[in-house]
């Protein structure tokens, strides 16, 4: 009889405990330019009501340093989760976003990222290509120095930052389709990741996949 009373009491206590919504946490390390941070911070603001948390940081412009910094931050979060017995402190996905440009540490960064289970989103030659794909196709080889002018034909005030991210939100689906077509083109040519190309759509997809079920659940 006492056991039944204790069980009933435990059930009542469980019902009184506040439930904490589980957010999927993303850590995104970008290169030092403002463009990348502006872009992902805008996505963070756009999905604010969803159960997704984005931590965006831009500590370096060197791919290898980015991967090492993200790996260290990931491990620190794991230690904190264990120390405080709070699994919500862990990052579910850790990403590094960087350009090909002339980085000498690019291949080393790829290797370390794979070992550390850190995902990467690489743009060739640079992130501005991903922005351009929101507005138009581009399949010809292009230099980094030529991309800002092309972006400004669609965003006149663009200057290494995104003054009005709302102008590009509606183009994310088009950018994804265009980037995927570029990937197919390079694969057929035996040059995966060639110029021009961008993997940023993969990260954007992951964020929206995490946000959509949570948004539906809270609607």
C-alpha positions, 0 to 999 in steps of 0.5 A: 500500500505504501509503495502505491502511495509513493508511486502516486506521489512521484507521478504528481511530482513529475507532473509539477516539474517544468518541461524544458523544450529541447533545442538543437544547438548549432555552432558555426565558425566563419571567416573574419569577414562580416558577410558570413556572420550577417548571413547566419545571424539573419537566419538565426533571427528568422527562426527565432521562434523555432527550437534551434539555437545558433552560435555564430563566431568569426575568430579567424580567416584561416581554415585550419585555425577555424577548425581547431577553434571550433573543435576546442569549443565543441569539447568545452561544451561536452565537458560543461555538459558532463560537469553540470549534468546538462546535455542541453549544453552540448552542440548537436552540430558544429560547422566551419564556413570558409573560402578556398581563396589562396588558403594554404591550410585548406586541405589540412583543415579538411583532414582535421575537421573529418577527424573531429566530426566537424562539418565544413561548408566551403565556397570556391572562390569565396562566400560572395559566390553563395550570395550571388547565387541568390539572384542569378546563375553563374557557372564560369570561373571567377576571381574573388576580387570580381565577386563584390561588384557582381553582388552589388548589381543586386545589392547596391550597398554591399560592402563586405556586409549585408545591410539588408538581409531581407533582400536575399531571404526569398532567394535561398531556395534558388541559391540552393538549386543553383549551387547543386547544379554547379556541384553536378557540373563539377562532378561530371567534369571530374573537378568536385568543389571546383570554381565556382561552387559552394557547399553553404546550402548543406548547412542552411538545409540542416538548420531549416530541417531542425527548425521546421519540426520544432516550429510545427510542434509549437504552432 
